[in-house]
């Protein structure tokens, strides 16, 4: 009789924090591996894991610790765990991803090169530490704007749209002078052709090189500061929508090109007038979605499918994983603070929770914590889900939320004399 499967999750943060519970539902134990460069900005961290192995740069030592725990599968919980999960899988000989060019699953310039080598459409790109080389490339490209970003960060971190050589110079300095979301200094800047079209993401799970499409969503973004693209909201797209076949076919070909064979993936695709083009692909679960809400509205979710594909790979290989079917209008909305402020108290959030289509509100920090003006996902106060049978109700509440934000939702409440007196009385009672 085979021993029970033990799964190691590398950096089970954000959405990855839901994976231990999903594995437990299928009778599988999980342990945690903390990488040497996690994303410290995640509010949700792993819980209920009785073993944690801290990786300190010695791959053999970490793999030995996992072997002693009987680990038979290693998976990335979030972006910072991707490369270490691949390396540990290769060291342990457990099911993993291809190791021809593993850096291509993190480094966006390597990613573009590997996808282009497979004959798939890609955006013109350059990675350089020279501003003059970047300017020369932009001049040869001959179209504006151009996109600048760190080669290996995430969450719209320092993604800039530049409309002139002057803005390229400023953007280059901003990216090169910053650390990415994992605390590492950017040593190069990635320049890419600006893609026009509709932006989608495809969430998948894979086993032994076979892929299952869990869901397809469409992004809506807005510009902040005139040059920074920021997530506004996203919505699932019905499987029969004509765009779905185009973007999923392309996304699965990208996974094959990047040798994604076991685990989850989140692939962002721009559907341009000439066809789908890769924005980026990540070999880990997608984003910050709440699995229970997604499953309620779509009939399935990526975390449950990932756990099932790990524990029961035959369910994926034999086509038994569920197909998503939108059951109601659903919109994931990123909270946007128009100015520096603070995370609102429960009282100040009451009008948001009172929106009739609001089904969940998730904050990135505790009430009263400081909030910076939102310019990327790292400075967003959180997110909420709106859902209803009628799209018009969702749209109305979305507009209501944005009006509340513009009216000062994140600004500290002004205390009246009676409020101040009551606070003093409550403080005295506590002491």
C-alpha positions in Angstrom: 0.0 0.0 0.0 1.4 3.4 -1.0 2.2 5.9 1.8 -0.1 9.0 1.9 1.1 11.9 -0.3 2.8 14.8 1.4 2.8 18.1 -0.5 5.3 20.9 0.1 4.0 24.4 -0.7 6.6 27.0 -1.4 5.5 30.4 -0.1 1.8 29.6 0.7 0.9 33.3 0.8 -2.0 35.2 -0.8 -4.2 32.8 -2.7 -1.7 30.0 -1.9 -2.8 30.1 1.7 -6.0 28.4 0.7 -4.2 25.4 -0.8 -3.4 23.5 2.5 -7.1 23.4 3.3 -8.0 22.2 -0.2 -5.4 19.4 0.0 -6.7 18.4 3.4 -10.2 18.0 2.0 -8.6 15.3 -0.3 -6.9 13.6 2.6 -3.4 15.0 1.9 -1.0 16.6 4.3 0.8 19.8 3.4 4.0 21.3 4.8 5.4 24.8 4.1 8.6 25.9 2.6 9.6 29.5 3.1 11.8 30.8 0.3 14.6 33.2 0.8 12.8 36.0 -1.0 9.1 36.0 -0.3 6.6 38.8 -1.1 6.3 40.5 2.3 3.3 42.5 1.1 0.7 39.7 1.3 -1.8 40.2 4.1 -2.8 36.5 4.0 -0.2 34.1 5.3 -0.2 30.3 5.7 -1.8 28.9 8.8 -2.5 25.4 10.2 0.8 24.0 8.8 2.6 22.0 11.4 6.0 21.9 9.6 7.8 24.8 8.0 11.2 24.4 6.3 13.1 27.6 5.8 15.2 27.7 2.7 18.5 29.5 3.3 20.1 29.1 -0.2 21.2 25.5 0.1 19.1 23.5 -2.3 20.4 20.1 -1.3 19.8 20.8 2.4 16.3 22.0 1.8 15.5 19.0 -0.4 16.9 16.6 2.3 14.6 18.2 4.8 11.6 17.6 2.5 12.7 14.0 1.8 12.7 13.4 5.5 9.1 14.6 5.6 8.2 12.2 2.8 7.3 14.9 0.3 6.1 13.5 -3.0 5.1 16.8 -4.7 6.3 20.4 -4.5 4.2 23.3 -5.7 4.5 27.1 -5.8 1.9 28.9 -3.7 2.7 32.2 -5.2 5.1 33.9 -7.5 8.1 34.0 -5.2 7.9 30.2 -4.9 8.1 29.4 -8.6 11.8 28.9 -9.2 12.4 27.2 -5.9 9.5 24.8 -6.3 10.9 23.8 -9.8 14.4 23.4 -8.4 13.2 21.3 -5.5 11.1 19.1 -7.7 14.1 18.4 -9.9 16.3 17.7 -6.9 13.8 15.3 -5.4 12.7 13.7 -8.6 9.1 14.5 -8.0 6.6 15.7 -10.7 7.6 19.2 -11.8 8.1 21.4 -14.7 10.7 21.2 -17.5 14.2 22.4 -16.6 15.5 23.3 -20.1 15.2 27.0 -19.2 13.4 27.4 -15.9 14.2 31.1 -15.5 11.8 31.7 -18.4 9.0 31.1 -15.9 9.9 34.2 -13.9 12.1 36.5 -16.1 9.8 38.1 -18.6 12.5 38.7 -21.2 13.5 35.0 -21.1 9.8 34.2 -21.2 9.2 36.1 -24.4 12.3 34.5 -26.1 11.1 31.0 -25.2 7.6 31.6 -26.4 8.8 33.3 -29.6 11.0 30.3 -30.2 7.9 28.1 -30.2 6.5 30.2 -33.1 3.9 32.1 -31.0 3.2 35.8 -31.3 5.0 38.0 -28.8 5.5 41.7 -28.1 8.8 43.2 -29.2 11.0 43.4 -26.1 14.3 44.3 -24.7 15.9 44.0 -21.3 18.8 46.3 -20.5 20.6 48.2 -17.9 21.5 51.0 -20.3 19.1 53.9 -20.8 20.7 54.7 -24.2 20.2 51.2 -25.4 16.5 51.4 -24.3 16.1 54.7 -26.1 17.7 53.3 -29.3 15.3 50.3 -29.1 12.3 52.6 -28.7 13.4 54.7 -31.6 13.7 51.6 -33.9 10.3 50.4 -32.7 8.8 53.7 -33.9 5.5 53.5 -32.0 4.4 55.1 -28.8 3.7 54.4 -26.0 6.2 51.8 -24.9 5.9 49.8 -21.7 8.6 49.6 -19.0 8.6 47.2 -16.1 10.9 45.2 -13.9 11.9 41.9 -15.5 10.8 39.7 -12.6 8.3 41.5 -10.4 4.5 41.2 -10.2 1.2 43.0 -9.3 1.6 46.0 -11.7 4.8 47.0 -9.7 6.5 49.8 -11.6 4.7 49.1 -14.9 4.8 52.3 -16.8 3.5 53.5 -20.2 5.9 56.0 -21.7 4.9 58.3 -24.5 8.2 60.0 -25.3 12.0 59.7 -24.9 11.8 62.0 -21.9 9.3 59.7 -20.2 11.5 56.7 -21.1 14.4 58.3 -19.3 12.2 59.0 -16.2 10.7 55.6 -16.2 14.1 53.9 -16.6 15.4 55.7 -13.6 12.3 54.9 -11.6 12.4 51.2 -12.3 16.2 50.8 -12.0 16.2 52.8 -8.7 13.6 50.6 -7.0 13.4 47.1 -5.4 10.9 44.6 -6.7 8.1 43.1 -4.6 10.5 40.5 -3.3 13.1 43.0 -1.9 15.6 42.6 -4.7 17.0 45.6 -6.5 16.1 45.8 -10.2 19.3 45.5 -12.2 17.7 45.9 -15.6 14.6 47.4 -17.2 12.3 45.5 -19.5 10.9 47.5 -22.4 8.0 46.1 -24.4 5.8 47.0 -27.3 2.5 48.4 -26.3 -0.3 46.0 -27.2 -3.8 47.3 -28.1 -6.8 45.1 -27.5 -8.8 43.4 -24.8 -6.8 41.8 -21.9 -7.7 38.4 -20.6 -6.3 35.9 -18.1 -6.5 32.1 -18.3 -6.2 30.1 -15.0 -5.1 26.5 -15.5 -3.9 23.4 -13.7 -1.6 20.8 -15.3 -0.5 17.3 -14.6 2.1 15.3 -16.6 1.9 18.0 -19.4 -1.8 17.9 -19.8 -3.7 21.1 -19.1 -7.2 21.9 -17.8 -8.7 25.4 -18.2 -10.3 26.4 -14.9 -11.6 29.8 -15.9 -11.1 32.8 -18.2 -11.6 36.4 -17.0 -11.3 39.8 -18.7 -9.4 42.7 -17.2 -10.5 46.3 -17.1 -7.7 48.7 -16.2 -7.3 52.4 -15.8 -4.3 54.8 -15.9 -3.1 56.5 -12.8 -0.6 59.4 -13.0 -1.2 59.3 -16.7 1.4 56.5 -17.2 0.7 53.6 -14.7 -1.8 50.9 -15.7 -3.8 49.9 -12.6 -6.3 47.1 -12.2 -9.8 48.4 -12.0 -12.0 45.3 -12.1 -12.2 41.9 -13.7 -15.0 39.6 -14.8 -15.4 36.0 -15.8 -16.1 35.4 -19.5 -18.6 32.7 -20.5 -17.0 29.6 -22.1 -18.9 30.1 -25.3 -17.7 33.6 -25.8 -15.8 33.8 -29.1 -12.7 35.2 -27.4 -12.4 32.2 -25.1 -11.3 29.7 -27.7 -8.7 32.1 -29.1 -7.1 33.0 -25.8 -7.2 29.5 -24.3 -5.7 27.9 -27.3 -2.9 30.4 -27.3 -2.4 30.2 -23.5 -2.1 26.4 -23.5 0.5 26.7 -26.3 2.4 29.2 -24.1 2.4 26.7 -21.2 3.9 24.0 -23.5 6.5 26.4 -24.7 7.5 27.3 -21.1 7.4 23.6 -20.1 4.7 24.0 -17.5 3.8 20.4 -16.8 2.7 20.1 -13.2 0.9 22.6 -11.0 -1.1 25.8 -11.6 -0.6 28.7 -14.0 -2.0 32.2 -14.6 -1.5 33.4 -18.1 -2.3 37.0 -19.2 -3.1 37.5 -22.9 -3.9 40.6 -25.0 -6.4 39.8 -27.7 -5.2 42.2 -30.4 -6.8 42.8 -33.8 -4.3 40.4 -35.3 -4.7 37.7 -32.6 -3.6 36.8 -29.1 -0.2 38.0 -27.8 1.4 37.1 -24.5 1.6 39.7 -21.7 3.1 37.2 -19.2 2.6 33.8 -17.7 3.1 32.7 -14.1 3.6 29.1 -13.0 1.4 29.4 -9.8 -2.2 30.0 -8.9 -3.7 33.3 -10.1 -4.1 36.5 -8.2 -6.0 37.1 -5.0 -9.3 35.4 -5.7 -11.5 34.0 -3.0 -12.0 30.3 -4.0 -15.3 29.9 -2.1 -16.9 32.9 -3.9 -15.5 32.0 -7.3 -16.7 28.4 -6.9 -20.2 29.6 -5.8 -20.5 31.7 -9.0 -18.6 29.6 -11.5 -19.1 26.1 -10.2 -15.3 25.5 -9.7 -12.1 27.3 -8.7 -8.4 27.0 -9.3 -7.3 26.0 -5.8 -9.7 23.1 -5.6 -8.8 21.9 -9.1 -5.1 22.2 -8.2 -5.5 20.1 -5.1 -7.5 17.5 -7.0 -5.0 17.4 -9.8 -2.1 16.8 -7.4 -3.9 14.1 -5.3 -5.9 12.5 -8.1 -4.1 13.3 -11.4 -6.3 10.8 -13.2 -9.2 13.2 -12.8 -7.4 15.7 -15.0 -5.9 13.2 -17.4 -9.3 11.6 -17.9 -11.2 14.8 -18.2 -13.2 14.6 -15.0 -12.3 18.1 -13.5 -15.4 20.4 -13.6 -15.9 22.9 -16.4 -16.7 26.5 -15.2 -20.1 27.9 -15.9 -21.0 31.4 -14.7 -24.2 31.2 -12.6 -24.5 35.0 -11.9 -22.9 38.3 -12.7 -19.6 38.5 -10.8 -17.1 41.4 -10.7 -13.9 41.5 -8.7 -13.2 45.1 -7.9 -9.8 46.5 -6.8 -10.1 49.2 -4.1 -8.5 52.4 -5.2 -7.5 55.2 -2.8 -7.3 58.6 -4.6 -5.0 60.0 -1.9 -2.9 59.0 1.1 -5.1 58.0 4.0 -5.9 55.0 6.2 -7.8 51.7 6.1 -11.4 52.6 7.1 -13.0 51.5 10.3 -16.0 49.1 10.2 -18.3 52.1 10.6 -16.9 53.9 7.7 -17.0 50.7 5.6 -20.7 50.2 6.4 -21.9 51.9 3.2 -19.6 49.6 1.1 -20.9 46.5 2.8 -24.5 47.8 2.4 -24.2 47.7 -1.4 -26.8 45.2 -2.3 -24.5 43.2 -4.6 -21.5 43.2 -2.2 -20.7 39.6 -1.3 -17.2 39.9 0.2 -14.8 42.7 1.2 -11.2 41.9 1.8 -8.8 44.5 3.3 -5.0 44.5 2.8 -4.4 45.7 6.4 -6.1 46.4 9.7 -8.4 49.4 10.1 -6.4 52.5 10.9 -3.3 51.3 9.1 -1.9 53.9 6.7 -2.9 53.7 3.0 -0.8 55.3 0.2 -2.5 56.7 -2.9 -3.1 53.7 -5.1 -0.6 53.4 -8.0 -0.3 49.5 -8.1 -1.6 46.4 -6.4 0.8 46.9 -3.5 -0.8 50.2 -2.6 -4.4 49.0 -3.0 -6.4 49.0 0.3 -8.0 45.6 -0.8 -10.8 44.3 -3.0 -14.4 43.3 -3.0 -16.7 41.1 -5.0 -20.0 42.2 -6.4 -22.5 39.6 -7.6 -26.1 39.6 -8.7 -28.4 38.0 -11.3 -28.5 41.2 -13.2 -25.3 43.0 -14.6 -27.0 46.4 -14.3 -27.1 46.0 -10.5 -23.4 45.1 -10.3 -22.5 48.1 -12.5 -24.6 50.5 -10.4 -22.9 49.3 -7.1 -19.5 49.5 -8.8 -20.2 53.2 -9.6 -21.5 53.7 -6.0 -18.2 52.3 -4.6 -16.1 54.6 -6.7 -18.2 57.6 -5.6 -17.6 56.6 -2.0 -13.9 56.4 -2.6 -13.8 59.8 -4.2 -15.9 61.3 -1.4 -13.2 60.4 1.2 -13.7 56.8 2.2 -10.0 56.4 3.1 -9.6 59.7 4.9 -9.5 59.7 8.7 -12.9 60.5 10.3 -13.2 64.0 11.8 -14.1 63.6 15.5 -16.8 65.9 16.9 -16.4 67.0 20.6 -19.0 64.4 21.6 -17.1 61.7 19.7 -13.9 62.7 21.5 -15.6 62.7 24.9 -17.0 59.2 24.2 -13.5 57.9 23.2 -12.0 59.3 26.4 -14.8 57.6 28.4 -14.2 54.2 26.6 -10.5 54.5 27.2 -11.0 55.2 30.9 -13.4 52.2 31.2 -10.7 49.9 29.6 -8.1 51.0 32.0 
